[in-house]
């Protein structure tokens, strides 16, 4: 299902629980583990999928970074992202890392912040839950992953469309939560581009910020493209020295294929091989 901006959001996304790039039926997925986590923040049980890199079980003295992903169910984006990660690690082109995918329940609720725009509320009557979803990551999921797996404090996050909106919002509201933010075709038109309008002030207030931010856009010329272009200009003027950032227009791609088309190369570029950290 393709949800390009507000217009298509209203007419083309009747199935609110599905991400824009649901996995094909029986799509291959690398060996992985699954567990459930009862969330007090979200007041529901969440299903988690975890990919561990080759050699993880044997490398008892090693810890590994984690790539988190919303839209991370086995029938969502987890299979193609985990497959891309596995192939890149085995080729020596990506640092060994874990992939932790969070399956959706009420996607529009979790991925959006509050809005004052009537058409946003029409498109997503149940929305504005991103603070709780972020708290779930910070206070429940990340501690559980640290308890179950040998991980470092290096964390990245990747996602597209509404998940990209959540990623950009998290970067501006709680930038220390992750070190690397990869937002593909993010729906930052939400709430009349409030994230973009407030970006300069927030960046100026964080002159000590050290992080990495990647934002792309496809051929969504009516909504996502202009919002992403305005964000690029804010970053050009106001990005602190410690922020590594890139905004990449991809007019050759569509909203429904940008994730699968670009994620393999992006992961290699932004998470290249480094020496893994030994356990303490």
ZAMIPA-616523 format. One line per 5 residues: their letters; for each residue x, y, z of N, C-alpha, C. Coordinates in Angstrom, 3 decimals, padded with zeros to 6 digits. Example, Ala and Ser with C-alpha at 12.3 -4.5 7.8 and 13.67 -1.06 7.14 Angstrom:
! residues 2
AS	013.190/-005.690/007.800/012.300/-004.500/007.800/013.200/-003.300/007.800; 012.850/-002.250/007.080/013.670/-001.060/007.140/012.900/000.030/007.870
***
This chain:
! residues 280
XXXXX	000.845/-001.195/000.000/000.000/000.000/000.000/000.873/001.235/000.000; 000.547/002.196/-000.839/001.353/003.403/-000.992/000.619/004.576/-000.385; 001.274/005.319/000.481/000.664/006.466/001.135/001.540/007.676/000.881; 001.297/008.377/-000.204/002.148/009.499/-000.580/001.479/010.779/-000.145; 001.956/011.357/000.946/001.436/012.634/001.402/000.005/012.549/001.852
XXXXX	-000.603/013.702/002.105/-001.922/013.727/002.705/-003.004/013.262/001.755; -002.916/013.655/000.479/-003.952/013.248/-000.454/-004.078/011.740/-000.544; -002.981/011.065/-000.829/-003.016/009.613/-000.896/-003.239/008.998/000.471; -002.806/009.679/001.524/-003.045/009.204/002.881/-004.549/009.060/003.113; -005.324/010.017/002.604/-006.767/010.010/002.820/-007.465/008.952/001.983
XXXXX	-007.037/008.752/000.728/-007.797/007.886/-000.150/-007.183/006.509/-000.314; -005.912/006.362/000.005/-005.235/005.118/-000.326/-004.756/004.310/000.843; -005.092/004.693/002.067/-004.530/004.030/003.234/-005.624/003.595/004.190; -006.619/002.934/003.675/-007.716/002.516/004.544/-007.266/001.508/005.579; -006.240/000.716/005.248/-005.738/-000.271/006.199/-004.635/000.366/007.013
XXXXX	-005.026/000.980/008.136/-004.096/001.851/008.871/-002.956/001.096/009.512; -003.097/-000.194/009.759/-002.053/-000.906/010.467/-000.883/-001.300/009.609; -001.020/-001.234/008.286/000.046/-001.716/007.417/000.972/-000.591/007.002; 002.284/-000.870/006.961/003.235/000.122/006.470/003.140/000.225/004.970; 003.756/001.268/004.356/003.649/001.453/002.915/004.349/000.389/002.108
XXXXX	005.275/-000.366/002.721/005.982/-001.399/001.988/005.917/-002.704/002.753; 004.720/-003.287/002.849/004.582/-004.572/003.525/005.351/-005.639/002.751; 005.898/-006.616/003.489/006.690/-007.659/002.857/005.809/-008.532/001.959; 006.412/-009.059/000.907/005.716/-010.012/000.075/005.446/-011.274/000.896; 004.400/-011.979/000.519/004.080/-013.224/001.222/005.268/-014.177/001.139
XXXXX	005.614/-014.742/002.276/006.707/-015.717/002.356/008.042/-015.129/001.910; 008.243/-013.841/002.102/009.525/-013.239/001.755/010.628/-013.837/002.612; 011.743/-014.225/002.010/012.825/-014.817/002.805/013.328/-013.837/003.858; 013.693/-014.379/005.002/014.224/-013.566/006.080/015.363/-014.350/006.727; 016.475/-013.713/007.040/017.580/-014.433/007.692/017.147/-015.012/009.036
XXXXX	017.945/-015.924/009.531/017.675/-016.498/010.846/017.532/-015.382/011.872; 016.550/-015.511/012.730/016.244/-014.446/013.680/015.554/-015.052/014.893; 015.400/-014.224/015.905/014.661/-014.597/017.105/013.485/-013.655/017.273; 012.510/-014.059/018.060/011.357/-013.219/018.339/011.018/-013.285/019.815; 010.499/-012.170/020.332/009.971/-012.179/021.688/008.860/-011.144/021.777
XXXXX	008.067/-011.263/022.822/007.009/-010.282/023.070/007.371/-009.475/024.308; 006.892/-008.247/024.321/007.194/-007.335/025.417/005.903/-006.633/025.812; 005.485/-006.833/027.051/004.280/-006.171/027.533/004.632/-004.740/027.930; 004.090/-003.787/027.223/004.472/-002.388/027.390/003.515/-001.659/028.316; 004.059/-001.114/029.401/003.265/-000.245/030.262/003.052/001.112/029.608
XXXXX	004.016/001.546/028.797/003.907/002.848/028.129/002.791/002.848/027.096; 002.653/001.737/026.374/001.672/001.651/025.299/000.418/000.883/025.704; 000.493/000.228/026.861/-000.646/-000.536/027.392/-001.080/-001.629/026.421; -000.095/-002.352/025.920/-000.359/-003.456/025.010/000.904/-004.300/024.879; 000.764/-005.470/024.303/001.899/-006.351/024.048/002.452/-006.044/022.664
XXXXX	003.768/-005.906/022.568/004.423/-005.650/021.282/005.293/-006.840/020.895; 005.299/-007.147/019.604/006.065/-008.266/019.066/007.361/-007.731/018.456; 008.462/-008.337/018.842/009.798/-007.878/018.463/010.526/-008.984/017.702; 011.164/-008.644/016.590/012.021/-009.562/015.839/013.467/-009.088/015.953; 014.395/-010.027/016.115/015.807/-009.675/016.314/016.685/-010.524/015.408
XXXXX	017.460/-009.848/014.591/018.509/-010.484/013.794/019.833/-010.284/014.511; 020.606/-011.349/014.638/021.960/-011.244/015.187/022.964/-011.556/014.073; 024.115/-010.890/014.074/025.045/-011.023/012.945/025.756/-012.369/012.944; 026.341/-012.757/011.812/027.111/-013.999/011.731/028.206/-014.012/012.796; 028.346/-015.141/013.484/029.375/-015.277/014.497/028.995/-014.742/015.859
XXXXX	027.777/-014.215/015.998/027.384/-013.629/017.286/027.488/-014.646/018.421; 026.970/-015.854/018.215/026.942/-016.854/019.291/028.343/-017.274/019.720; 029.277/-017.306/018.778/030.634/-017.751/019.103/031.473/-016.642/019.720; 031.129/-015.395/019.438/031.963/-014.261/019.875/031.521/-013.794/021.259; 031.762/-014.611/022.248/031.262/-014.353/023.600/031.870/-013.107/024.238
XXXXX	033.016/-012.654/023.732/033.670/-011.481/024.317/033.382/-010.211/023.523; 032.437/-010.258/022.607/032.162/-009.113/021.755/030.764/-008.558/022.007; 030.674/-007.224/021.878/029.382/-006.538/021.903/029.163/-005.863/020.554; 027.912/-005.620/020.218/027.586/-005.177/018.875/026.600/-004.005/018.912; 026.692/-003.106/017.919/025.696/-002.037/017.799/024.325/-002.610/017.464
XXXXX	023.315/-001.747/017.540/021.943/-002.159/017.241/021.324/-001.185/016.247; 020.695/-001.735/015.222/019.872/-000.967/014.291/018.414/-001.244/014.635; 017.706/-000.223/015.102/016.282/-000.359/015.425/015.457/000.038/014.215; 014.282/-000.568/014.101/013.408/-000.211/012.992/011.939/-000.315/013.379; 011.204/000.808/013.300/009.749/000.723/013.274/009.338/000.017/011.973
XXXXX	008.045/-000.300/011.844/007.592/-001.095/010.691/008.397/-002.382/010.626; 008.734/-002.946/011.789/009.707/-004.023/011.840/009.136/-005.412/012.029; 007.877/-005.633/011.639/007.299/-006.965/011.736/007.771/-007.876/010.617; 007.544/-009.165/010.799/007.962/-010.149/009.801/007.156/-010.037/008.515; 005.989/-009.404/008.555/005.204/-009.149/007.351/005.278/-007.678/006.963
XXXXX	006.263/-006.989/007.510/006.470/-005.574/007.212/007.861/-005.416/006.597; 008.679/-004.531/007.131/009.973/-004.238/006.501/011.142/-005.024/007.079; 010.929/-005.799/008.130/012.040/-006.531/008.732/012.739/-007.472/007.748; 012.009/-008.261/006.936/012.717/-009.211/006.062/013.705/-008.551/005.108; 013.309/-007.481/004.417/014.243/-006.933/003.425/015.379/-006.156/004.075
XXXXX	015.133/-005.518/005.229/016.219/-004.819/005.911/017.201/-005.822/006.513; 016.695/-006.845/007.194/017.585/-007.852/007.779/018.369/-008.586/006.701; 017.755/-008.843/005.565/018.462/-009.502/004.465/019.574/-008.609/003.926; 019.290/-007.312/003.780/020.316/-006.381/003.303/021.471/-006.285/004.288; 021.158/-006.244/005.572/022.187/-006.185/006.611/023.034/-007.443/006.585
XXXXX	022.387/-008.598/006.523/023.112/-009.863/006.537/024.066/-009.965/005.350; 023.586/-009.598/004.161/024.439/-009.666/002.971/025.625/-008.725/003.078; 025.396/-007.511/003.589/026.476/-006.532/003.694/027.514/-006.945/004.727; 027.065/-007.501/005.850/028.007/-007.961/006.875/028.870/-009.087/006.320; 028.234/-010.037/005.641/028.983/-011.182/005.098/029.959/-010.745/004.007
XXXXX	029.666/-009.638/003.344/030.579/-009.111/002.321/031.657/-008.224/002.917; 031.629/-008.003/004.241/032.609/-007.145/004.883/032.394/-005.677/004.622; 031.165/-005.287/004.257/030.876/-003.906/003.883/030.019/-003.177/004.920; 029.706/-003.833/006.030/028.879/-003.256/007.080/029.367/-003.791/008.406; 029.399/-002.947/009.418/029.817/-003.428/010.723/028.829/-004.473/011.232
XXXXX	029.296/-005.530/011.880/028.361/-006.501/012.450/027.459/-005.821/013.481; 026.172/-006.001/013.332/025.221/-005.367/014.235/023.953/-006.194/014.337; 023.153/-005.884/015.350/021.850/-006.496/015.507/020.804/-005.624/014.826; 019.746/-006.239/014.350/018.576/-005.514/013.852/017.407/-005.872/014.757; 016.777/-004.860/015.332/015.629/-005.062/016.213/014.415/-004.403/015.565
XXXXX	013.444/-005.219/015.148/012.260/-004.725/014.479/011.043/-004.746/015.383; 010.282/-003.669/015.358/009.064/-003.548/016.166/007.860/-003.658/015.241; 007.059/-004.690/015.441/005.863/-004.879/014.621/004.808/-003.837/014.970; 004.077/-003.393/013.976/003.043/-002.382/014.190/001.803/-002.944/014.872; 001.145/-002.071/015.598/-000.223/-002.324/016.055/-001.106/-001.217/015.487
XXXXX	-001.004/000.001/016.061/-001.739/001.156/015.525/-000.687/002.121/014.988; -000.367/001.968/013.720/000.797/002.633/013.138/000.669/004.148/013.162; -000.462/004.681/012.726/-000.605/006.132/012.655/-000.576/006.766/014.037; -001.064/006.055/015.014/-000.983/006.557/016.399/000.460/006.662/016.847; 001.226/005.603/016.647/002.584/005.536/017.187/003.556/006.467/016.482
XXXXX	003.380/006.683/015.202/004.384/007.395/014.412/004.166/008.904/014.355; 003.039/009.407/014.837/002.716/010.824/014.693/002.705/011.540/016.032; 003.139/012.796/016.001/002.957/013.671/017.141/001.610/014.359/017.067; 001.307/015.226/018.011/000.040/015.968/017.977/-000.045/016.841/016.730; -001.246/017.132/016.311/-001.460/018.026/015.169/-002.657/018.927/015.430
XXXXX	-002.596/020.115/014.887/-003.719/021.055/014.944/-004.403/021.177/013.588; -003.961/020.387/012.606/-004.463/020.477/011.246/-005.653/019.534/011.072; -006.774/020.076/010.649/-008.009/019.289/010.557/-007.870/018.115/009.596; -007.203/018.330/008.459/-007.073/017.242/007.499/-006.160/016.130/008.009; -005.171/016.477/008.827/-004.365/015.440/009.473/-005.246/014.572/010.369
XXXXX	-006.089/015.221/011.148/-006.954/014.487/012.068/-007.967/013.634/011.315; -008.396/014.107/010.159/-009.295/013.307/009.329/-008.577/012.076/008.799; -007.332/012.257/008.382/-006.551/011.141/007.857/-006.204/010.127/008.939; -005.955/010.609/010.139/-005.525/009.737/011.239/-006.268/010.130/012.508; -007.514/009.685/012.665/-008.288/010.052/013.860/-007.621/009.611/015.164
XXXXX	-006.915/008.484/015.104/-006.147/008.028/016.271/-004.685/008.338/015.978; -004.187/009.411/016.564/-002.832/009.868/016.259/-002.244/010.545/017.492; -001.036/011.075/017.329/-000.417/011.844/018.407/000.254/011.028/019.482; 000.598/009.761/019.191/001.173/008.896/020.217/002.675/008.731/020.157; 003.368/009.582/019.422/004.805/009.363/019.238/005.604/009.502/020.529
XXXXX	005.182/010.359/021.454/005.903/010.478/022.726/005.879/009.158/023.488; 004.711/008.513/023.515/004.604/007.225/024.202/005.413/006.152/023.482; 005.404/006.193/022.155/006.166/005.208/021.387/007.663/005.404/021.619; 008.099/006.645/021.698/009.506/006.935/021.984/009.867/006.454/023.391; 008.971/006.662/024.350/009.210/006.190/025.711/009.290/004.664/025.753
XXXXX	008.496/004.007/024.911/008.580/002.543/024.810/009.976/002.126/024.361; 010.510/002.770/023.343/011.877/002.470/022.903/012.866/002.709/024.031; 012.796/003.895/024.624/013.808/004.326/025.596/013.749/003.529/026.897; 012.568/003.355/027.431/012.426/002.846/028.797/012.104/001.362/028.878; 011.661/000.767/027.786/011.251/-000.637/027.832/012.012/-001.504/026.833
XXXXX	011.991/-001.129/025.558/012.617/-001.990/024.559/014.140/-001.991/024.675; 014.759/-000.835/024.753/016.222/-000.792/024.814/016.777/-001.493/026.052; 016.205/-001.281/027.246/016.687/-002.053/028.395/016.503/-003.563/028.217; 015.401/-003.973/027.587/015.183/-005.406/027.353/016.213/-005.966/026.382; 016.538/-005.211/025.347/017.557/-005.658/024.396/018.914/-005.739/025.080
XXXXX	019.233/-004.755/025.938/020.514/-004.807/026.668/020.586/-006.016/027.588; 019.460/-006.404/028.141/019.437/-007.558/029.041/019.576/-008.874/028.285; 018.968/-008.954/027.113/018.934/-010.205/026.363/020.162/-010.416/025.478; 020.790/-009.336/025.029/021.841/-009.444/024.012/023.078/-008.647/024.412; 024.207/-009.018/023.819/025.460/-008.317/024.066/025.549/-007.139/023.098
XXXXX	025.224/-005.971/023.573/025.173/-004.805/022.700/026.003/-003.674/023.288; 026.447/-002.792/022.395/027.118/-001.569/022.804/026.072/-000.472/022.990; 026.543/000.724/023.281/025.638/001.875/023.389/025.441/002.564/022.040; 026.014/001.992/020.967/025.804/002.567/019.636/024.466/002.102/019.077; 023.612/003.074/018.735/022.272/002.751/018.251/021.957/003.572/017.011
XXXXX	021.351/002.926/016.030/020.874/003.593/014.819/019.404/003.244/014.638; 018.717/004.029/013.805/017.305/003.756/013.513/017.056/004.071/012.046; 016.220/003.248/011.398/015.906/003.431/009.991/014.414/003.244/009.780; 013.843/004.046/008.870/012.432/003.896/008.563/012.013/004.830/007.451; 010.804/004.590/006.915/010.305/005.315/005.748/008.902/005.820/006.008
XXXXX	008.542/006.910/005.351/007.191/007.462/005.389/006.836/007.903/006.806; 005.770/007.372/007.403/005.426/007.761/008.769/006.515/007.370/009.754; 007.163/006.222/009.529/008.297/005.865/010.384/009.423/006.880/010.238; 009.600/007.405/009.029/010.581/008.479/008.824/010.212/009.733/009.585; 008.923/010.058/009.628/008.451/011.186/010.441/008.825/010.978/011.901
XXXXX	008.559/009.775/012.416/008.908/009.467/013.807/010.407/009.615/014.039; 011.209/009.197/013.079/012.664/009.280/013.217/013.129/010.728/013.238; 012.612/011.550/012.325/013.004/012.960/012.312/012.538/013.656/013.593; 011.333/013.355/014.038/010.840/013.955/015.274/011.725/013.557/016.463; 012.106/012.290/016.516/012.970/011.828/017.601/014.317/012.528/017.553
XXXXX	014.858/012.726/016.349/016.122/013.438/016.220/016.025/014.833/016.839; 014.953/015.538/016.584/014.836/016.899/017.095/014.446/016.951/018.568; 013.650/016.006/019.036/013.166/016.073/020.414/014.070/015.347/021.401; 014.714/014.281/020.969/015.551/013.488/021.880/016.755/012.937/021.110; 017.639/013.810/020.652/018.695/013.389/019.724/019.682/012.389/020.304
XXXXX	019.790/012.305/021.624/020.739/011.355/022.217/020.235/009.918/022.183; 018.972/009.711/021.819/018.416/008.365/021.859/019.104/007.446/020.858; 019.477/007.988/019.710/020.204/007.239/018.691/021.399/008.064/018.237; 022.381/007.364/017.670/023.521/008.072/017.119/023.384/008.350/015.643; 022.658/007.463/014.935/022.468/007.585/013.491/020.988/007.487/013.168
XXXXX	020.493/008.478/012.427/019.078/008.566/012.056/018.971/008.497/010.542; 018.275/007.485/010.021/018.104/007.311/008.583/016.614/007.369/008.271; 016.164/008.502/007.718/014.746/008.751/007.459/014.522/008.844/005.955; 013.868/007.843/005.403/013.635/007.788/003.964/012.231/008.295/003.666; 012.159/009.296/002.826/010.883/009.866/002.394/009.946/010.113/003.581
XXXXX	010.393/010.876/004.584/009.607/011.038/005.806/008.409/011.961/005.594; 007.323/011.663/006.277/006.076/012.431/006.145/006.121/013.683/007.019; 007.121/014.525/006.786/007.303/015.695/007.642/006.394/016.856/007.255; 005.459/016.614/006.346/004.377/017.560/006.115/003.393/017.578/007.282; 003.468/016.564/008.161/002.524/016.420/009.276/002.493/017.696/010.129
XXXXX	001.317/018.069/010.561/001.111/019.255/011.409/001.725/020.506/010.780; 001.409/020.690/009.490/001.857/021.889/008.766/003.370/022.083/008.867; 004.112/020.975/008.759/005.583/021.015/008.775/006.140/021.618/010.071; 005.499/021.327/011.181/005.952/021.937/012.443/007.394/021.561/012.773; 007.804/020.330/012.466/009.189/019.939/012.742/010.166/020.794/011.950
XXXXX	009.837/021.061/010.690/010.708/021.879/009.853/010.725/023.317/010.355; 009.557/023.842/010.702/009.468/025.237/011.137/010.237/025.481/012.436; 010.342/024.477/013.275/011.033/024.639/014.558/012.472/024.125/014.526; 012.894/023.607/013.379/014.194/022.940/013.302/015.351/023.886/013.588; 015.319/025.086/013.035/016.427/026.009/013.228/016.648/026.352/014.683
XXXXX	015.586/026.644/015.390/015.696/026.975/016.807/016.236/025.812/017.614; 015.761/024.616/017.300/016.223/023.441/018.049/017.689/023.140/017.758; 018.111/023.288/016.517/019.509/023.044/016.187/020.421/024.077/016.840; 020.010/025.324/016.834/020.804/026.381/017.447/020.981/026.148/018.940; 019.956/025.585/019.570/020.016/025.322/021.008/020.898/024.133/021.348
XXXXX	021.290/023.340/020.343/022.096/022.145/020.588/023.424/022.243/019.855; 024.203/023.256/020.183/025.485/023.460/019.504/026.473/022.331/019.778; 026.237/021.551/020.837/027.136/020.458/021.198/026.705/019.118/020.618; 025.666/019.112/019.804/025.098/017.868/019.299/026.092/017.111/018.426; 026.209/015.813/018.691/027.024/014.926/017.859/026.138/013.752/017.438
XXXXX	025.835/013.687/016.161/024.962/012.641/015.642/025.112/012.613/014.133; 024.375/011.678/013.501/024.345/011.581/012.041/022.891/011.516/011.605; 022.554/012.289/010.590/021.174/012.381/010.096/021.171/012.304/008.583; 020.383/011.357/008.052/020.173/011.243/006.607/018.682/011.346/006.337; 018.309/012.189/005.370/016.920/012.349/004.974/016.857/012.320/003.456
XXXXX	015.885/011.571/002.919/015.728/011.518/001.471/014.290/011.856/001.094; 014.076/012.079/-000.191/012.728/012.245/-000.724/012.670/011.563/-002.071; 011.487/011.060/-002.424/011.282/010.451/-003.740/010.611/011.487/-004.640; 009.695/011.058/-005.487/009.097/011.984/-006.453/007.777/012.576/-005.952; 007.661/012.787/-004.629/006.435/013.329/-004.040/006.498/014.856/-004.082
XXXXX	006.251/015.418/-005.251/006.516/016.839/-005.462/005.512/017.745/-004.759; 004.373/017.204/-004.346/003.336/018.053/-003.763/003.460/018.234/-002.255; 004.235/017.371/-001.587/004.228/017.444/-000.123/005.590/017.147/000.489; 006.097/015.937/000.332/007.333/015.567/001.009/008.533/016.306/000.422; 008.601/016.433/-000.896/009.756/017.087/-001.516/009.944/018.524/-001.016
XXXXX	008.906/019.381/-001.048/009.141/020.748/-000.561/009.480/020.800/000.924; 008.883/019.924/001.723/009.200/019.917/003.151/010.648/019.504/003.385; 011.103/018.489/002.659/012.491/018.031/002.793/013.457/019.103/002.290; 013.099/019.803/001.231/013.959/020.880/000.737/014.084/022.000/001.768; 012.989/022.328/002.418/013.047/023.363/003.461/013.890/022.890/004.641
XXXXX	013.805/021.610/004.962/014.646/021.077/006.041/016.119/021.142/005.647; 016.427/020.843/004.404/017.828/020.915/003.966/018.382/022.333/004.128; 017.586/023.335/003.805/018.055/024.710/003.928/018.294/025.070/005.391; 017.426/024.600/006.281/017.627/024.849/007.713/018.915/024.184/008.179; 019.148/022.964/007.764/020.370/022.266/008.151/021.600/022.973/007.595
XXXXX	021.509/023.444/006.393/022.647/024.147/005.801/023.031/025.369/006.614; 022.047/026.062/007.130/022.298/027.295/007.869/022.616/027.032/009.332; 021.955/026.039/009.946/021.961/025.937/011.402/022.563/024.664/011.972; 022.962/023.702/011.150/023.477/022.438/011.692/024.738/022.672/012.507; 024.813/022.141/013.713/026.035/022.273/014.515/027.182/021.485/013.894
XXXXX	028.394/021.849/014.260/029.579/021.248/013.646/029.650/019.747/013.869; 029.120/019.266/014.992/029.197/017.848/015.312/028.141/016.992/014.657; 027.273/017.594/013.853/026.220/016.844/013.160/026.685/016.518/011.744; 026.782/015.235/011.441/027.025/014.781/010.077/025.662/014.580/009.423; 025.386/015.302/008.348/024.050/015.216/007.770/024.099/015.201/006.254
XXXXX	023.042/014.644/005.683/022.869/014.637/004.233/021.377/014.605/003.933; 020.955/015.440/002.999/019.601/015.409/002.455/019.722/015.074/000.984; 019.078/013.991/000.570/019.274/013.482/-000.792/017.943/013.373/-001.531; 017.688/014.242/-002.502/016.512/014.065/-003.359/016.728/012.863/-004.290; 015.704/012.022/-004.410/015.745/010.897/-005.333/014.501/010.921/-006.220
XXXXX	014.401/011.882/-007.135/013.219/011.978/-007.991/013.064/010.799/-008.936; 014.113/009.979/-009.074/014.035/008.790/-009.912/013.286/007.655/-009.232; 012.985/007.810/-007.943/012.316/006.755/-007.182/010.936/007.213/-006.747; 010.116/006.224/-006.375/008.773/006.491/-005.879/008.712/006.246/-004.371; 007.647/006.761/-003.773/007.447/006.549/-002.344/007.372/005.059/-002.006
XXXXX	006.840/004.254/-002.932/006.641/002.841/-002.634/007.847/001.968/-002.958; 008.953/002.560/-003.486/010.121/001.712/-003.733/011.423/002.298/-003.205; 011.382/003.474/-002.572/012.623/004.108/-002.134/013.305/003.320/-001.013; 012.524/002.692/-000.148/013.116/001.954/000.975/013.943/000.780/000.458; 013.308/-000.088/-000.331/014.025/-001.257/-000.821/015.147/-000.880/-001.773
XXXXX	014.957/000.192/-002.529/015.961/000.580/-003.528/017.220/001.158/-002.915; 017.081/001.867/-001.799/018.227/002.615/-001.275/018.791/002.086/000.040; 018.025/001.317/000.800/018.494/000.898/002.128/019.817/000.132/002.090; 020.022/-000.821/001.173/021.299/-001.552/001.193/022.525/-000.643/001.088; 022.491/000.311/000.154/023.637/001.213/-000.002/023.745/002.180/001.165
XXXXX	022.617/002.663/001.664/022.655/003.596/002.794/023.255/002.961/004.028; 022.877/001.735/004.310/023.415/001.062/005.487/024.927/000.895/005.372; 025.385/000.553/004.192/026.833/000.423/003.976/027.545/001.762/004.161; 026.930/002.838/003.706/027.566/004.149/003.776/027.602/004.689/005.201; 026.500/004.553/005.927/026.383/005.202/007.234/026.815/004.316/008.392
XXXXX	026.931/003.005/008.150/027.370/002.082/009.202/028.465/001.170/008.662; 029.575/001.752/008.213/030.645/000.956/007.613/031.353/000.101/008.657; 032.176/-000.838/008.208/032.849/-001.729/009.162/033.754/-000.973/010.130; 033.691/-001.353/011.396/034.603/-000.873/012.427/034.873/-002.053/013.349; 035.880/-001.914/014.206/036.183/-002.970/015.164/035.075/-003.065/016.196
XXXXX	034.569/-004.249/016.442/033.530/-004.427/017.460/034.116/-004.219/018.841; 033.279/-003.815/019.763/033.720/-003.534/021.136/033.761/-004.813/021.948; 034.822/-005.006/022.687/034.895/-006.184/023.545/034.063/-005.993/024.777; 033.551/-007.094/025.283/032.721/-007.023/026.498/033.579/-006.645/027.680; 032.986/-005.896/028.585/033.723/-005.471/029.780/033.472/-006.429/030.935
***
